[in-house]
Amino acid sequence: MEKARGFVLLLLLVFLLPSAGTTQSPAQNNTDLQTTLSLSDCMRIAMERNHTRPASQMAIAVAEAQHRQALAAYWPQVTAQAGMDELSRSPNFIYPASTFYIPSESVAVPGGTALVTIPANAFGPGFPPAAVQLPVSFPGQTITTPTQTFPVPSQNVKLFDPTTESVSGKFDWLLMDFGMRSGLRRQSQAGIEAAQAGSRRTDLELADSVIRLYYGAVLARQLHQLGEDTLERMEATLRVTDALYKDGTGTVNKTDYLDNKVVVETVRSMVASLDQNEAAAEAALAYTVGYSWRSTVIPADSEIPYSAWERNLDQMVSDSYQFNPDWNSLEAGLKALDGERAAAESGHYPRIGLKGELHRRWNAYDGGLSTPNNRTGWSLDLGVEIPVFDGFLTNAKVAEVRARIQQLKQQQLLLSNGLGLKLRSVFLQLQASEKSVQAGRDAASAASDDRDLTMRAYENGQVDTEKIIRVELQEALVKASLDKAIYDHVALESGVDMVVGKSFQTALTTK
């Protein structure tokens, strides 16, 4: 009986092994939802309701917003302002006292003749009786003025009233930057591609989890049913053993009956554990799909599908360089660094910009600076900023980015070899898995035939009790190993799809 007990322990290990990957949330007796879903339905609902996807989608939204921020640099920046300024007192300007100096000057007046009009009655009544014009001659002369100084006192000039209302509009437009904005634009575009690759990775991981948990739940149900069938056969064997023991022929004694009874009760305990594993697997599937923790999802499939692997390893590796999200993220990183390099190199070149302003002010004072000419106006400035010397800062930035590009290229080579090695490893595991499945099918058929023949021989008293117990447990063990091998094959296929980077819709078509 020691051999039989060893088989029981090994069978228990096989039964409990699948539960290690499916017990993610506890099974509940009272559920909010218990429904039967196919794999495609589980995948669709998970993509709609699982909470890991919104975070990755928001990462794309963030990257797109950053890209729009980079594009904003191509447009002029226009701002409008309006306000009222209230000062404690009117600002003024003090014109200091000064002295106005006039030097000495001589003015020559040439001689000549001028007509002088003598009005009527100028010398008395009636003389002259009418106005008379008489020529008068005068000699030439020189008039000399002395040096003079005039003091000018200080003056307090009011500029404008304390209250001023104003509106203004300004704009700044960078016309030429020699690569800075295009580099930032390429960086932000690469950020979108990296976020999309991250979102794709989330979808692939979620699809892989759903596939593994779905078929894990199917496997748990198969093992539970296998345990029920084994228990039923073992109970039938126990009844036969009891009948042979009571018959008293001597082929079966009480020790054989008790050993058989121990094995039956052990299997019964294992079936209870398998029942719990099945409920836990269905609860974990419901949780991953996005349902409440109280919900249960029952797989619609009764068996795990199996088909031989027919893909080409070289083609899978080639596809991974196109679809793998890690590879896409790395390529997006190279694009981002290329844009960063262009932005850094633009520091060597000048920048040309245009600025403008339009203003209108209101002030009750009409003197000083508050004149109609100063209250309205506009300005337009075209400027050039030329870098002369920055302490080799730009050179250092460019050297840093180039070094990071080379570093990322080396990582790309490592990833290239890593993807190929990983896919080759999985490919070899798939080949071994197919051999295991085929061997398991042959073993399961042989174990079933062996059980039938041994049972007939046992009923005729030709074999002992240990033999019939061993073949019963051996058949259960072989069938459980076969189901587990088929599950491992499906899990490996799903792992290949995740490494290659296929979409979950494509992955579904191969299942």
C-alpha positions as CSV (number, residue, x, y, z in Angstrom):
1,M,0.0,0.0,0.0
2,E,3.0,2.3,0.3
3,K,3.0,2.6,-3.5
4,A,-0.7,3.5,-3.6
5,R,-0.3,6.2,-1.0
6,G,2.6,7.6,-3.0
7,F,0.3,7.8,-6.0
8,V,-2.3,9.6,-3.9
9,L,0.3,12.3,-2.8
10,L,1.5,12.8,-6.4
11,L,-2.1,13.1,-7.7
12,L,-2.9,15.6,-5.0
13,L,0.1,17.7,-6.1
14,V,-1.1,17.6,-9.8
15,F,-4.6,18.6,-8.8
16,L,-3.5,21.5,-6.7
17,L,-0.9,22.8,-9.1
18,P,-3.3,24.8,-11.5
19,S,-4.8,26.6,-8.5
20,A,-1.6,28.4,-7.8
21,G,-2.1,30.6,-10.9
22,T,-5.8,31.1,-10.6
23,T,-6.5,31.9,-6.9
24,Q,-6.4,35.7,-7.2
25,S,-9.5,36.4,-5.3
26,P,-11.5,34.4,-2.8
27,A,-14.6,32.4,-3.9
28,Q,-17.9,33.7,-2.5
29,N,-21.0,31.7,-1.8
30,N,-23.2,34.7,-2.4
31,T,-22.5,36.3,-5.8
32,D,-23.9,39.3,-7.4
33,L,-23.5,37.7,-10.8
34,Q,-23.1,34.2,-12.1
35,T,-22.9,33.9,-15.8
36,T,-21.5,31.6,-18.5
37,L,-19.2,33.4,-21.0
38,S,-17.1,32.3,-24.0
39,L,-13.5,33.3,-24.3
40,S,-14.3,36.0,-26.9
41,D,-17.0,37.4,-24.5
42,C,-14.6,37.4,-21.6
43,M,-12.0,39.2,-23.8
44,R,-14.4,41.8,-25.0
45,I,-15.8,42.5,-21.5
46,A,-12.3,42.7,-20.0
47,M,-11.3,45.3,-22.6
48,E,-14.3,47.3,-21.7
49,R,-14.4,47.0,-17.9
50,N,-10.9,46.1,-16.6
51,H,-9.5,49.0,-14.6
52,T,-5.9,48.6,-15.9
53,R,-6.8,49.9,-19.4
54,P,-8.0,53.5,-18.5
55,A,-4.7,54.3,-17.0
56,S,-2.8,53.4,-20.2
57,Q,-5.4,55.3,-22.2
58,M,-4.9,58.4,-20.1
59,A,-1.2,58.1,-20.7
60,I,-1.9,58.4,-24.4
61,A,-4.2,61.5,-23.7
62,V,-1.3,63.1,-21.7
63,A,1.2,62.5,-24.6
64,E,-1.2,63.9,-27.1
65,A,-1.7,67.0,-25.0
66,Q,2.0,67.4,-24.7
67,H,2.3,67.1,-28.5
68,R,-0.3,69.9,-28.9
69,Q,1.8,72.0,-26.5
70,A,4.8,71.5,-28.7
71,L,2.8,72.5,-31.8
72,A,1.7,75.7,-30.1
73,A,5.2,77.1,-30.4
74,Y,4.7,77.5,-34.2
75,W,1.9,80.0,-33.6
76,P,2.1,83.6,-32.4
77,Q,1.3,84.1,-28.7
78,V,-1.4,86.8,-28.4
79,T,-2.4,88.2,-25.1
80,A,-4.9,91.0,-24.2
81,Q,-4.8,93.0,-21.0
82,A,-7.2,95.5,-19.4
83,G,-7.0,97.2,-16.1
84,M,-7.2,100.4,-13.9
85,D,-4.3,101.9,-12.0
86,E,-4.9,104.0,-9.0
87,L,-1.9,105.9,-7.5
88,S,-1.6,107.6,-4.2
89,R,-0.7,110.9,-5.9
90,S,-0.1,112.2,-9.3
91,P,3.4,111.4,-10.6
92,N,5.5,114.5,-11.4
93,F,8.8,115.6,-12.9
94,I,11.0,118.3,-11.3
95,Y,12.7,120.5,-13.9
96,P,15.8,121.9,-12.0
97,A,16.6,125.6,-11.8
98,S,19.0,126.9,-14.4
99,T,20.4,130.2,-15.9
100,F,19.8,131.3,-19.5
101,Y,23.0,133.1,-20.9
102,I,22.8,135.6,-23.8
103,P,26.2,136.8,-25.1
104,S,27.0,140.4,-26.2
105,E,26.0,141.1,-29.9
106,S,26.3,144.0,-32.4
107,V,23.6,144.7,-35.0
108,A,24.4,147.0,-38.0
109,V,21.4,149.0,-39.4
110,P,22.1,150.5,-42.8
111,G,20.9,154.1,-43.7
112,G,18.0,154.8,-46.0
113,T,14.8,156.7,-46.6
114,A,11.3,155.9,-45.3
115,L,7.9,157.5,-46.0
116,V,6.3,158.9,-42.9
117,T,2.6,159.6,-42.9
118,I,1.5,162.7,-41.0
119,P,-2.2,162.4,-40.2
120,A,-4.6,165.3,-40.6
121,N,-4.8,167.9,-37.7
122,A,-1.6,166.4,-36.3
123,F,-0.3,169.9,-35.4
124,G,-3.6,171.6,-34.6
125,P,-7.0,172.1,-36.1
126,G,-6.8,172.4,-39.8
127,F,-3.0,171.7,-40.1
128,P,-2.4,169.8,-42.0
129,P,-5.9,169.6,-43.4
130,A,-5.3,166.1,-44.7
131,A,-2.9,163.3,-44.2
132,V,0.5,163.9,-45.9
133,Q,3.3,161.5,-46.7
134,L,6.7,162.9,-46.4
135,P,10.1,161.2,-47.2
136,V,12.4,161.0,-44.2
137,S,16.1,160.1,-44.5
138,F,18.1,158.4,-41.7
139,P,21.8,157.6,-41.5
140,G,23.3,154.1,-41.0
141,Q,24.2,153.0,-37.5
142,T,25.4,150.1,-35.3
143,I,23.5,148.8,-32.2
144,T,25.5,146.8,-29.6
145,T,23.8,144.8,-26.8
146,P,25.7,143.9,-23.6
147,T,26.1,140.3,-22.2
148,Q,23.0,139.3,-20.3
149,T,21.9,136.3,-18.0
150,F,18.3,135.3,-17.2
151,P,17.7,132.9,-14.2
152,V,15.1,130.1,-14.9
153,P,13.5,128.8,-11.6
154,S,12.8,125.1,-11.0
155,Q,9.5,123.7,-12.3
156,N,7.2,120.9,-11.0
157,V,5.6,119.2,-14.0
158,K,2.6,116.9,-13.4
159,L,2.7,113.9,-15.7
160,F,-0.8,112.5,-15.4
161,D,-3.7,112.0,-12.9
162,P,-3.5,109.2,-10.3
163,T,-6.3,107.2,-12.0
164,T,-5.5,105.6,-15.4
165,E,-7.6,103.0,-17.3
166,S,-6.0,101.1,-20.1
167,V,-6.4,98.2,-22.5
168,S,-3.6,96.6,-24.5
169,G,-2.8,93.7,-26.8
170,K,0.5,92.0,-27.3
171,F,1.9,89.2,-29.5
172,D,5.2,87.3,-29.7
173,W,6.0,85.2,-32.7
174,L,9.2,83.2,-33.1
175,L,9.9,83.2,-36.8
176,M,13.1,81.1,-37.0
177,D,14.7,78.9,-34.5
178,F,16.8,76.5,-36.6
179,G,15.5,73.2,-35.3
180,M,14.3,73.9,-31.7
181,R,10.6,73.6,-32.4
182,S,10.9,70.7,-34.8
183,G,13.0,68.8,-32.3
184,L,10.4,69.4,-29.5
185,R,7.6,68.3,-32.0
186,R,9.5,65.1,-32.8
187,Q,10.0,64.4,-29.1
188,S,6.3,64.9,-28.3
189,Q,5.3,62.7,-31.3
190,A,7.6,60.0,-30.0
191,G,6.0,60.3,-26.6
192,I,2.6,59.5,-28.2
193,E,4.1,56.4,-29.9
194,A,5.6,55.3,-26.5
195,A,2.3,55.8,-24.8
196,Q,0.5,53.8,-27.5
197,A,3.1,51.0,-27.1
198,G,2.5,51.0,-23.3
199,S,-1.2,50.8,-23.9
200,R,-0.7,48.0,-26.3
201,R,1.4,46.2,-23.7
202,T,-1.4,46.6,-21.2
203,D,-3.9,45.1,-23.7
204,L,-1.6,42.2,-24.5
205,E,-1.0,41.4,-20.8
206,L,-4.7,41.6,-20.1
207,A,-5.5,39.3,-23.0
208,D,-2.8,36.9,-21.8
209,S,-4.3,37.0,-18.3
210,V,-7.8,36.4,-19.6
211,I,-6.7,33.4,-21.7
212,R,-4.7,31.8,-18.9
213,L,-7.5,32.4,-16.3
214,Y,-10.2,31.3,-18.7
215,Y,-8.6,28.0,-19.6
216,G,-7.3,27.7,-16.0
217,A,-11.0,27.7,-14.9
218,V,-11.7,25.1,-17.6
219,L,-8.8,23.0,-16.3
220,A,-10.0,23.4,-12.8
221,R,-13.4,22.1,-13.8
222,Q,-11.9,19.2,-15.8
223,L,-9.8,18.2,-12.7
224,H,-12.8,18.5,-10.5
225,Q,-14.8,16.3,-12.8
226,L,-11.9,13.9,-13.0
227,G,-11.8,13.8,-9.2
228,E,-15.5,13.1,-9.1
229,D,-15.2,10.3,-11.6
230,T,-12.2,8.8,-9.8
231,L,-14.0,9.0,-6.5
232,E,-17.0,7.3,-8.1
233,R,-14.8,4.5,-9.4
234,M,-12.9,4.1,-6.2
235,E,-16.2,3.8,-4.3
236,A,-17.3,1.1,-6.7
237,T,-14.0,-0.7,-6.1
238,L,-14.5,-0.3,-2.4
239,R,-17.9,-2.0,-2.7
240,V,-16.3,-4.8,-4.7
241,T,-13.6,-5.1,-2.0
242,D,-16.2,-5.2,0.7
243,A,-18.1,-7.9,-1.2
244,L,-15.0,-10.0,-1.7
245,Y,-14.0,-9.5,2.0
246,K,-17.4,-10.6,3.2
247,D,-17.4,-13.5,0.8
248,G,-14.7,-15.1,2.8
249,T,-12.8,-16.6,-0.1
250,G,-9.5,-15.4,1.4
251,T,-8.3,-13.3,-1.6
252,V,-9.3,-10.1,0.2
253,N,-8.8,-9.5,3.9
254,K,-9.9,-6.8,6.3
255,T,-6.5,-5.0,5.9
256,D,-7.1,-4.7,2.2
257,Y,-10.6,-3.3,2.8
258,L,-9.3,-0.7,5.3
259,D,-6.5,0.3,3.0
260,N,-9.0,0.8,0.2
261,K,-11.3,2.8,2.5
262,V,-8.4,5.1,3.5
263,V,-7.6,5.8,-0.2
264,V,-11.3,6.5,-1.0
265,E,-11.7,9.0,1.9
266,T,-8.4,10.7,0.9
267,V,-9.7,11.1,-2.7
268,R,-13.0,12.4,-1.3
269,S,-11.0,15.1,0.6
270,M,-9.1,15.9,-2.6
271,V,-12.4,16.3,-4.5
272,A,-13.5,18.9,-1.9
273,S,-10.2,20.9,-2.5
274,L,-10.8,20.6,-6.3
275,D,-14.3,22.0,-5.9
276,Q,-12.8,25.0,-4.0
277,N,-10.1,25.4,-6.7
278,E,-12.8,25.5,-9.4
279,A,-14.8,28.2,-7.6
280,A,-11.6,30.2,-6.9
281,A,-10.6,30.0,-10.6
282,E,-14.1,31.2,-11.8
283,A,-14.0,34.1,-9.2
284,A,-10.5,35.1,-10.4
285,L,-11.7,35.1,-14.0
286,A,-14.7,37.3,-13.1
287,Y,-12.3,39.7,-11.3
288,T,-10.0,40.0,-14.2
289,V,-12.9,40.5,-16.6
290,G,-13.9,43.5,-14.6
291,Y,-16.9,42.2,-12.6
292,S,-17.5,42.6,-8.9
293,W,-15.5,40.5,-6.4
294,R,-18.7,38.7,-5.6
295,S,-19.3,37.6,-9.2
296,T,-18.5,34.3,-10.9
297,V,-17.8,33.6,-14.5
298,I,-18.2,30.1,-15.8
299,P,-16.3,29.2,-19.0
300,A,-18.6,28.1,-21.8
301,D,-15.9,25.7,-23.1
302,S,-15.9,22.2,-21.5
303,E,-12.5,21.3,-22.8
304,I,-9.3,23.1,-23.6
305,P,-8.7,23.3,-27.4
306,Y,-5.5,21.8,-28.7
307,S,-3.9,22.1,-32.1
308,A,-0.3,21.5,-33.2
309,W,2.0,24.5,-33.5
310,E,2.6,25.4,-37.1
311,R,4.3,28.8,-37.0
312,N,7.7,29.6,-38.3
313,L,10.3,30.7,-35.7
314,D,12.0,33.1,-38.0
315,Q,8.7,34.7,-39.0
316,M,7.7,35.1,-35.3
317,V,11.0,36.9,-34.5
318,S,10.5,39.1,-37.5
319,D,7.0,40.0,-36.4
320,S,8.2,40.8,-32.9
321,Y,10.5,43.5,-34.4
322,Q,7.3,45.1,-35.8
323,F,4.6,44.5,-33.2
324,N,6.4,43.9,-29.8
325,P,5.5,46.8,-27.5
326,D,8.9,46.9,-25.9
327,W,10.5,47.1,-29.3
328,N,8.1,49.9,-30.3
329,S,8.8,51.7,-27.0
330,L,12.5,51.6,-27.7
331,E,12.1,52.8,-31.2
332,A,10.0,55.7,-29.9
333,G,12.7,56.5,-27.4
334,L,15.2,56.7,-30.3
335,K,12.9,59.1,-32.1
336,A,12.5,61.2,-29.0
337,L,16.3,61.4,-28.5
338,D,16.8,62.4,-32.1
339,G,14.3,65.3,-31.6
340,E,16.1,66.2,-28.3
341,R,19.4,66.3,-30.2
342,A,18.0,68.7,-32.8
343,A,16.6,70.9,-30.1
344,A,19.9,71.0,-28.4
345,E,21.9,71.7,-31.5
346,S,19.6,74.7,-32.2
347,G,21.4,76.5,-29.4
348,H,24.3,77.1,-31.8
349,Y,22.1,79.2,-34.1
350,P,20.4,82.6,-33.7
351,R,16.7,83.1,-33.2
352,I,14.5,85.6,-35.0
353,G,11.3,86.8,-33.5
354,L,8.6,89.4,-33.9
355,K,6.9,91.4,-31.2
356,G,4.0,93.8,-31.3
357,E,1.8,95.9,-29.0
358,L,-1.4,97.9,-29.3
359,H,-2.5,100.1,-26.4
360,R,-5.2,102.6,-25.4
361,R,-5.2,104.6,-22.1
362,W,-7.7,106.9,-20.4
363,N,-6.6,109.7,-18.0
364,A,-8.4,112.9,-17.0
365,Y,-5.3,115.0,-17.2
366,D,-4.4,116.6,-20.6
367,G,-0.8,117.6,-19.9
368,G,2.5,116.0,-19.1
369,L,2.6,112.4,-20.5
370,S,-1.2,112.2,-20.7
371,T,-1.5,113.7,-24.1
372,P,-3.8,112.5,-27.0
373,N,-0.6,111.5,-28.8
374,N,0.5,109.3,-26.0
375,R,-2.8,107.7,-25.1
376,T,-3.1,105.5,-28.2
377,G,-0.4,103.8,-30.2
378,W,1.2,100.6,-31.4
379,S,4.7,99.2,-31.7
380,L,6.3,96.4,-33.8
381,D,9.7,95.0,-33.1
382,L,11.8,92.6,-35.2
383,G,14.6,91.1,-33.1
384,V,17.5,88.7,-33.5
385,E,19.1,86.8,-30.6
386,I,22.6,85.5,-31.4
387,P,24.4,83.1,-29.1
388,V,28.0,84.3,-28.6
389,F,29.4,82.2,-25.8
390,D,27.6,80.0,-23.2
391,G,30.5,78.3,-21.5
392,F,30.3,75.3,-23.9
393,L,26.9,74.4,-22.4
394,T,25.3,73.6,-25.8
395,N,28.2,71.4,-26.8
396,A,27.8,69.5,-23.6
397,K,24.0,69.0,-24.1
398,V,24.5,67.7,-27.6
399,A,27.2,65.3,-26.5
400,E,24.9,64.0,-23.7
401,V,22.1,63.3,-26.1
402,R,24.4,61.6,-28.6
403,A,25.7,59.4,-25.9
404,R,22.2,58.5,-24.8
405,I,21.3,57.6,-28.4
406,Q,24.3,55.2,-28.6
407,Q,23.3,53.7,-25.3
408,L,19.7,53.1,-26.5
409,K,21.0,51.6,-29.7
410,Q,23.0,49.1,-27.7
411,Q,19.9,48.3,-25.6
412,Q,18.1,47.8,-28.9
413,L,20.7,45.2,-29.9
414,L,20.3,43.4,-26.5
415,L,16.5,43.5,-26.9
416,S,16.8,42.1,-30.5
417,N,18.8,39.1,-29.3
418,G,16.6,38.8,-26.2
419,L,13.4,38.6,-28.2
420,G,14.9,36.0,-30.5
421,L,16.2,33.9,-27.6
422,K,12.9,34.2,-25.7
423,L,10.9,33.1,-28.7
424,R,13.3,30.3,-29.4
425,S,13.0,29.1,-25.8
426,V,9.2,29.2,-26.0
427,F,9.3,27.5,-29.4
428,L,11.3,24.6,-27.9
429,Q,8.9,24.4,-25.0
430,L,6.0,24.2,-27.4
431,Q,7.7,21.3,-29.3
432,A,8.2,19.5,-26.0
433,S,4.7,20.3,-25.0
434,E,3.3,18.7,-28.1
435,K,5.3,15.6,-27.5
436,S,4.0,15.5,-23.9
437,V,0.4,15.9,-25.1
438,Q,0.8,13.0,-27.6
439,A,2.5,10.8,-25.0
440,G,-0.2,11.7,-22.5
441,R,-2.9,10.7,-24.9
442,D,-1.3,7.4,-25.5
443,A,-0.7,6.9,-21.7
444,A,-4.3,7.8,-20.9
445,S,-5.6,5.3,-23.4
446,A,-3.3,2.6,-22.0
447,A,-4.3,3.5,-18.5
448,S,-8.0,3.2,-19.2
449,D,-7.5,-0.2,-20.8
450,D,-5.3,-1.3,-17.9
451,R,-8.0,-0.3,-15.4
452,D,-10.7,-2.2,-17.3
453,L,-8.6,-5.4,-17.5
454,T,-7.4,-5.1,-13.9
455,M,-10.9,-4.5,-12.6
456,R,-12.2,-7.7,-14.3
457,A,-9.2,-9.6,-12.9
458,Y,-9.9,-8.2,-9.4
459,E,-13.5,-9.2,-9.5
460,N,-12.4,-12.8,-10.4
461,G,-9.8,-12.7,-7.6
462,Q,-6.8,-12.8,-9.9
463,V,-5.1,-9.6,-8.6
464,D,-4.7,-8.2,-5.1
465,T,-6.3,-5.0,-3.8
466,E,-3.1,-2.9,-4.1
467,K,-3.0,-3.5,-7.8
468,I,-6.6,-2.3,-8.5
469,I,-6.0,0.8,-6.3
470,R,-2.8,1.6,-8.1
471,V,-4.3,1.4,-11.6
472,E,-7.3,3.5,-10.5
473,L,-5.0,6.2,-9.2
474,Q,-2.6,5.8,-12.2
475,E,-5.4,6.5,-14.7
476,A,-6.5,9.6,-12.8
477,L,-2.9,10.8,-12.6
478,V,-2.3,10.2,-16.3
479,K,-5.5,12.0,-17.3
480,A,-4.7,14.9,-15.0
481,S,-1.2,15.2,-16.4
482,L,-2.7,15.2,-20.0
483,D,-5.1,18.0,-19.1
484,K,-2.3,20.0,-17.5
485,A,-0.1,19.5,-20.6
486,I,-2.8,20.8,-22.9
487,Y,-3.3,23.8,-20.6
488,D,0.5,24.5,-20.6
489,H,0.4,24.3,-24.4
490,V,-2.3,26.9,-24.6
491,A,-0.5,29.1,-22.1
492,L,2.7,28.9,-24.1
493,E,0.8,29.9,-27.2
494,S,-0.7,32.9,-25.4
495,G,2.8,33.8,-24.2
496,V,4.1,33.7,-27.7
497,D,1.3,36.1,-28.8
498,M,2.3,38.5,-26.0
499,V,6.0,38.5,-26.9
500,V,5.4,38.8,-30.6
501,G,2.9,41.6,-29.9
502,K,-0.2,40.4,-31.7
503,S,-3.4,42.1,-30.9
504,F,-5.8,40.2,-28.7
505,Q,-8.4,40.0,-31.6
506,T,-5.7,38.1,-33.7
507,A,-4.9,35.9,-30.7
508,L,-8.5,34.9,-30.4
509,T,-8.7,33.7,-34.0
510,T,-5.9,31.1,-33.3
511,K,-7.6,29.6,-30.2
